Amino acid sequence: MNGGKLEELLQRMDKLFDGFLRWMTGQYDRASGGFYYAASSIGDERFQPDLESTAQALNIMQREQLMDRMPSVMWLKLIQYMQSKQDPLTGYFYDVNPAMARDEVMVQRALRYAVSALTKLGSEPLYPLPMLTGATPDYVRSPEKYAAYWQSIDLSNSWRGCDRLASSGMYIADMPESERQPYLREAVRYLAETQDPETGLWGEGSLYVRLSGTFKLHTFYSRFGLPMPRTDRICASVKDALRHEEATDMCYIRNPIDLLAYMRVPVPSQDLAEIVSITLANMTKLKRLDGGFSRELAGSPPAPNVAQVKPSEYYPDMPEPVCLGRGEVEGDMNAGTQAVLIRQRLYALCGLSAGPLPHAHTFFASMSARED
């Protein structure tokens, strides 16, 4: 396949986003300033606009170069929405569902999402963050405790386990450089000892589950500017998964592409065309009639952050999932933000600039029309 074929595939991918931005405008809640997870979340008293979906919508707007066009009223409402989620005592950010506070990964994700969103909006949290309030977990009190915590994490499901490992890095990222280094040494030592030298992956599970766990760890390495070991083996595992495994989840489509983009391993043009072609076919299966994308082949999981672990496989310390929608065959914000990122990553891997999606310039006009 030559460059012309690559461009043809990318143009077909662009067509896959027909109706996507219009779907997204329907998720906005003018009253609160937040975004819903899915259409089935709207009008159901069990669900409200949620922090992650709102931050993901903002990420999409930034990636599609829409921030400069955002109406000032919406800009202020987004800031107020994010700030309203912060607990003044601990500095963490929480949705209304009380189960969220019992899921360590969700709490850490919410903190990262909220601070990042407020930074994008030129604002900041109203109250001190957990590193200043003393609300951080005990395992960040010393490098020894941090090492013990990492060693205690179950990696029988690589995705969930590595997510917990990587998420903990947000605490040491806020430390002064001299204080941070002993923690990083413990983490790097542990990762070197537990990486599979043949596949370059960590933990157990299917190939896509292990790649997803490895994707979580790449966020740890990249956060601290650390080189990821055995990138050649990871790249080979990515190609193996794309060619031989069924991508039943949007994360299984996004995570390998993100790994390739991060590792910057040279990809032969023939392999690159194959990767784009397979990725396009996988994404097409998750496109929905409402214009959005589902996280999974069966539909949009009601609890997007624990969909990778079936209820019968929950770890003993894992709480009940926090549901954001009904789990119907529909578009959801979690899948949408990943689909947009996949498109941009693939363009970059091909040495091209994605540019905004078609009709992105009419996004806010469309939103106003639907509100009126």
C-alpha positions as CSV (number, residue, x, y, z in Angstrom):
1,M,0.0,0.0,0.0
2,N,1.3,3.5,-0.9
3,G,0.7,6.9,0.5
4,G,-2.4,7.3,-1.7
5,K,-4.0,4.3,-0.1
6,L,-3.2,5.6,3.4
7,E,-4.9,8.9,2.6
8,E,-7.9,7.0,1.3
9,L,-8.2,5.0,4.5
10,L,-7.9,8.1,6.6
11,Q,-10.6,9.8,4.5
12,R,-12.8,6.8,5.2
13,M,-12.1,7.2,8.9
14,D,-13.2,10.8,8.7
15,K,-16.5,9.8,7.2
16,L,-17.0,7.5,10.2
17,F,-17.4,10.7,12.3
18,D,-20.5,11.9,10.3
19,G,-23.0,12.9,13.0
20,F,-20.6,12.6,15.8
21,L,-20.3,16.2,16.9
22,R,-24.0,16.6,16.6
23,W,-24.4,13.6,18.9
24,M,-22.1,15.3,21.3
25,T,-24.1,18.5,21.5
26,G,-27.0,16.5,22.7
27,Q,-25.1,15.3,25.8
28,Y,-24.7,18.9,27.1
29,D,-26.8,19.9,30.1
30,R,-27.2,23.7,30.1
31,A,-28.6,23.8,33.6
32,S,-25.5,22.2,35.3
33,G,-22.8,23.0,32.7
34,G,-21.9,19.3,32.6
35,F,-22.1,16.6,30.0
36,Y,-24.0,13.3,30.2
37,Y,-22.3,10.0,29.5
38,A,-25.0,8.8,27.0
39,A,-28.4,9.6,25.6
40,S,-30.0,7.0,27.9
41,S,-28.6,8.9,30.9
42,I,-30.7,11.9,30.1
43,G,-34.1,12.0,31.7
44,D,-33.4,9.1,34.0
45,E,-33.4,10.2,37.6
46,R,-30.7,7.7,38.4
47,F,-28.1,9.6,36.3
48,Q,-26.7,13.1,36.2
49,P,-24.0,14.8,34.1
50,D,-20.7,13.3,35.4
51,L,-17.3,14.6,36.0
52,E,-15.5,12.3,33.6
53,S,-17.9,12.7,30.7
54,T,-17.6,16.5,31.1
55,A,-13.8,16.4,31.1
56,Q,-13.8,14.1,28.1
57,A,-16.2,16.4,26.2
58,L,-13.8,19.3,27.0
59,N,-10.9,17.1,25.7
60,I,-12.8,16.5,22.4
61,M,-13.4,20.3,22.1
62,Q,-9.7,21.0,22.6
63,R,-8.6,18.3,20.1
64,E,-11.0,19.6,17.5
65,Q,-9.7,23.2,18.0
66,L,-13.0,24.5,19.4
67,M,-11.9,26.1,22.6
68,D,-11.5,29.6,21.0
69,R,-15.1,29.4,19.7
70,M,-16.7,28.4,23.0
71,P,-19.3,30.9,24.2
72,S,-18.2,32.7,27.4
73,V,-21.4,31.5,29.3
74,M,-20.5,27.9,28.6
75,W,-16.9,28.5,29.5
76,L,-17.9,29.8,32.9
77,K,-20.4,27.1,33.5
78,L,-17.8,24.4,32.8
79,I,-15.5,26.0,35.4
80,Q,-18.3,26.2,38.0
81,Y,-19.3,22.6,37.3
82,M,-15.8,21.3,37.9
83,Q,-15.2,23.5,40.9
84,S,-18.5,22.3,42.4
85,K,-17.3,18.8,42.5
86,Q,-14.4,19.4,44.9
87,D,-14.6,18.4,48.5
88,P,-13.2,21.4,50.5
89,L,-11.9,19.1,53.3
90,T,-9.9,16.6,51.3
91,G,-9.4,18.4,48.0
92,Y,-10.6,15.4,46.0
93,F,-13.3,15.7,43.3
94,Y,-16.5,13.5,43.5
95,D,-19.7,12.9,41.6
96,V,-22.9,12.6,43.5
97,N,-22.9,8.8,43.6
98,P,-21.4,7.8,47.0
99,A,-19.9,4.6,45.5
100,M,-17.4,6.7,43.6
101,A,-15.4,7.6,46.7
102,R,-14.8,3.9,47.5
103,D,-13.1,3.2,44.1
104,E,-9.5,4.3,44.4
105,V,-8.9,4.4,40.7
106,M,-12.1,6.5,40.0
107,V,-11.0,8.9,42.7
108,Q,-7.6,9.3,41.2
109,R,-9.0,9.6,37.7
110,A,-11.5,12.3,38.8
111,L,-8.7,14.3,40.4
112,R,-6.6,14.2,37.3
113,Y,-9.5,15.0,35.0
114,A,-10.8,17.9,37.1
115,V,-7.4,19.6,37.5
116,S,-6.6,19.2,33.9
117,A,-10.0,20.5,32.8
118,L,-9.7,23.6,35.0
119,T,-6.2,24.2,33.7
120,K,-7.5,24.1,30.1
121,L,-10.2,26.6,31.1
122,G,-7.6,29.0,32.7
123,S,-8.9,28.3,36.2
124,E,-7.9,26.3,39.2
125,P,-9.5,24.3,42.1
126,L,-11.2,26.3,44.8
127,Y,-9.5,24.4,47.6
128,P,-6.0,22.9,48.2
129,L,-5.4,19.5,46.6
130,P,-4.9,16.3,48.6
131,M,-1.1,16.6,48.7
132,L,-1.6,19.7,50.8
133,T,-4.6,18.6,52.8
134,G,-2.9,15.5,54.0
135,A,-5.7,13.3,52.5
136,T,-3.3,11.2,50.4
137,P,-3.1,7.4,51.0
138,D,-0.7,6.1,53.6
139,Y,1.4,4.4,50.9
140,V,2.9,7.7,49.7
141,R,4.3,8.5,53.2
142,S,7.7,6.8,52.3
143,P,9.4,5.0,49.4
144,E,9.3,1.8,51.3
145,K,5.5,1.9,51.8
146,Y,5.2,2.9,48.1
147,A,7.2,-0.2,47.1
148,A,5.1,-2.4,49.4
149,Y,1.9,-1.0,47.9
150,W,3.0,-1.8,44.4
151,Q,4.0,-5.3,45.3
152,S,0.6,-5.9,46.9
153,I,-1.4,-5.1,43.8
154,D,-2.9,-8.1,42.0
155,L,-1.9,-8.2,38.3
156,S,-4.1,-11.2,37.5
157,N,-6.1,-8.7,35.4
158,S,-3.3,-6.6,33.9
159,W,-5.7,-3.8,32.9
160,R,-7.1,-3.2,36.4
161,G,-3.9,-3.8,38.2
162,C,-1.6,-1.7,36.1
163,D,-4.3,1.1,36.2
164,R,-3.9,1.1,40.0
165,L,-0.1,1.2,39.7
166,A,-0.1,4.1,37.2
167,S,-2.8,6.1,38.9
168,S,-0.7,6.2,42.1
169,G,1.9,8.2,40.2
170,M,-0.2,11.3,40.4
171,Y,0.8,11.7,44.0
172,I,4.5,11.5,43.6
173,A,4.2,13.8,40.5
174,D,3.3,16.6,43.0
175,M,6.4,16.0,45.1
176,P,9.5,18.1,44.8
177,E,12.1,16.5,42.5
178,S,14.5,15.5,45.2
179,E,11.7,13.8,47.2
180,R,10.2,12.1,44.2
181,Q,13.4,10.3,43.0
182,P,13.4,7.5,45.7
183,Y,9.8,6.7,44.8
184,L,10.6,6.5,41.1
185,R,13.6,4.2,41.7
186,E,11.3,1.7,43.6
187,A,8.7,1.9,40.8
188,V,11.2,1.4,38.0
189,R,12.9,-1.5,39.8
190,Y,9.5,-3.2,40.3
191,L,8.5,-2.8,36.7
192,A,11.8,-4.1,35.5
193,E,11.4,-7.2,37.6
194,T,7.8,-7.9,36.5
195,Q,7.9,-7.2,32.8
196,D,7.6,-10.2,30.5
197,P,10.8,-10.2,28.5
198,E,9.2,-12.1,25.5
199,T,6.1,-9.9,25.0
200,G,7.2,-6.7,26.8
201,L,3.9,-6.7,28.6
202,W,2.9,-6.9,32.3
203,G,0.5,-9.0,34.3
204,E,-2.0,-11.6,33.1
205,G,-5.1,-11.8,31.0
206,S,-5.9,-11.9,27.3
207,L,-3.4,-10.2,24.9
208,Y,-5.6,-7.1,24.7
209,V,-6.0,-7.0,28.5
210,R,-2.3,-7.1,28.9
211,L,-1.7,-4.5,26.2
212,S,-4.3,-2.3,28.0
213,G,-2.4,-2.8,31.2
214,T,0.8,-1.8,29.5
215,F,-0.9,1.2,28.0
216,K,-1.7,2.3,31.6
217,L,1.9,1.9,32.5
218,H,3.1,4.0,29.5
219,T,1.2,6.9,31.1
220,F,3.4,6.4,34.2
221,Y,6.7,6.3,32.2
222,S,5.7,9.3,30.1
223,R,4.5,11.3,33.1
224,F,8.1,11.2,34.5
225,G,10.0,11.2,31.2
226,L,11.2,7.7,31.8
227,P,12.2,5.3,28.9
228,M,9.8,2.4,28.5
229,P,11.8,-0.9,28.3
230,R,11.5,-3.4,25.5
231,T,9.5,-1.2,23.2
232,D,10.4,-3.5,20.3
233,R,8.7,-6.5,22.0
234,I,5.7,-4.3,22.9
235,C,5.4,-3.2,19.3
236,A,5.4,-6.9,18.2
237,S,2.7,-7.7,20.7
238,V,0.6,-4.8,19.3
239,K,0.8,-6.2,15.8
240,D,0.1,-9.7,17.1
241,A,-3.1,-8.5,18.8
242,L,-4.3,-6.4,15.8
243,R,-3.9,-9.3,13.5
244,H,-5.2,-12.2,15.6
245,E,-7.4,-10.9,18.4
246,E,-11.0,-9.5,18.3
247,A,-11.2,-5.9,19.5
248,T,-14.4,-6.1,21.5
249,D,-13.8,-2.7,23.3
250,M,-12.9,0.8,22.0
251,C,-10.1,0.7,24.6
252,Y,-8.6,-2.3,22.7
253,I,-8.6,-0.2,19.6
254,R,-7.2,3.0,21.2
255,N,-4.6,1.5,23.6
256,P,-2.4,-0.2,21.0
257,I,-2.4,3.0,18.8
258,D,-1.5,5.1,21.7
259,L,1.3,2.8,22.6
260,L,2.7,3.0,19.1
261,A,2.5,6.8,19.1
262,Y,4.2,7.0,22.5
263,M,7.0,4.5,21.8
264,R,7.9,6.1,18.4
265,V,9.1,2.8,17.1
266,P,9.6,3.1,13.3
267,V,6.7,1.3,11.6
268,P,7.2,0.0,8.0
269,S,4.8,1.6,5.5
270,Q,3.2,-1.8,4.7
271,D,2.6,-2.5,8.4
272,L,1.3,1.1,8.9
273,A,-1.3,0.7,6.2
274,E,-2.4,-2.7,7.7
275,I,-2.7,-1.0,11.2
276,V,-4.9,1.8,9.8
277,S,-7.0,-0.7,7.9
278,I,-7.6,-3.0,10.9
279,T,-8.3,0.0,13.2
280,L,-10.8,1.5,10.8
281,A,-12.6,-1.9,10.5
282,N,-12.7,-2.2,14.3
283,M,-14.0,1.3,14.8
284,T,-16.7,0.8,12.2
285,K,-18.2,-2.0,14.3
286,L,-18.6,0.4,17.3
287,K,-20.2,3.3,15.3
288,R,-23.9,3.8,16.3
289,L,-27.0,5.1,14.6
290,D,-27.1,8.1,16.9
291,G,-23.8,9.4,15.6
292,G,-21.7,8.3,18.6
293,F,-19.5,5.3,19.3
294,S,-20.1,2.6,21.9
295,R,-17.3,1.4,24.2
296,E,-18.1,-2.3,23.5
297,L,-19.5,-4.4,20.6
298,A,-22.6,-5.3,22.7
299,G,-23.2,-1.6,23.5
300,S,-22.2,1.1,25.9
301,P,-21.4,-0.4,29.3
302,P,-23.4,1.2,32.1
303,A,-20.2,1.4,34.3
304,P,-17.4,2.4,31.9
305,N,-14.5,2.4,34.3
306,V,-14.9,-1.3,35.4
307,A,-16.1,-2.8,32.2
308,Q,-12.8,-4.6,31.8
309,V,-13.5,-6.7,34.9
310,K,-16.6,-8.8,35.0
311,P,-18.6,-8.8,38.2
312,S,-17.6,-12.4,39.0
313,E,-13.9,-11.3,38.7
314,Y,-14.0,-8.3,41.0
315,Y,-11.1,-8.1,43.4
316,P,-12.1,-8.4,47.0
317,D,-11.4,-4.7,47.6
318,M,-13.2,-3.5,44.5
319,P,-16.5,-1.7,45.1
320,E,-19.7,-2.0,43.1
321,P,-19.4,-0.2,39.9
322,V,-20.6,3.4,39.4
323,C,-23.2,3.4,36.6
324,L,-23.5,6.4,34.3
325,G,-26.1,5.0,31.9
326,R,-28.4,2.1,31.1
327,G,-26.0,0.1,29.0
328,E,-27.8,0.4,25.7
329,V,-26.6,0.2,22.1
330,E,-25.7,3.9,21.8
331,G,-22.9,6.4,21.7
332,D,-21.1,7.2,24.9
333,M,-18.7,9.9,25.9
334,N,-15.9,7.5,27.0
335,A,-15.9,5.8,23.5
336,G,-16.2,9.2,21.8
337,T,-13.2,10.8,23.3
338,Q,-11.1,7.7,22.5
339,A,-12.4,7.6,18.9
340,V,-11.3,11.2,18.3
341,L,-7.9,10.5,19.8
342,I,-7.4,7.4,17.7
343,R,-8.1,9.5,14.5
344,Q,-5.5,12.0,15.5
345,R,-2.9,9.4,16.5
346,L,-3.3,7.6,13.2
347,Y,-2.9,10.7,11.2
348,A,0.3,11.5,13.2
349,L,1.7,8.0,12.7
350,C,1.2,8.5,8.9
351,G,3.1,11.8,9.1
352,L,0.0,13.9,8.5
353,S,-2.0,16.5,10.4
354,A,-5.6,15.4,11.2
355,G,-7.1,18.9,11.5
356,P,-10.5,19.4,13.0
357,L,-13.4,17.1,11.9
358,P,-15.7,18.3,9.1
359,H,-18.4,20.7,10.4
360,A,-16.5,21.4,13.6
361,H,-16.9,25.1,13.0
362,T,-20.7,24.7,13.4
363,F,-20.5,22.9,16.7
364,F,-21.6,25.7,19.0
365,A,-24.2,27.0,16.6
366,S,-25.7,23.5,16.5
367,M,-25.6,23.3,20.3
368,S,-27.4,26.6,20.6
369,A,-30.0,25.6,18.1
370,R,-30.8,22.4,20.0
371,E,-31.0,24.3,23.3
372,D,-33.4,26.8,21.7
